[in-house]
C-alpha cells in the first residue's frame, strides 16, 4: 500500500467529502470521515484553522490518501486535486 497526506485550505469539509463520492468512493460505515473506493481509500484526519491576521482566517483540512500501488495513488491524487482546483479571477 502507498500513502500520502495532503493539506487543503479554504475548501469546505463537506465539499472535500463530496469529491471522494464523485470519484467513486463510498462512506465507511464505521467512520464518516473515511471513503473507500476501488483499490483506494481516503480519510479526513483533522480540520482546523490558520489565522493570517486577527481578522483573516482560513479552514485547513488534512487528508490521508492510500492506494494499492504507486500508480493508483498518483491517479487518485491527480483526480482529487483536479476537483480542488480553484481559479482566481
Helices and strands as residue ranges (DSSP letters): E 2-9, H 13-22, E 26-27, E 34-37, E 40-51, E 57-67, H 70-84
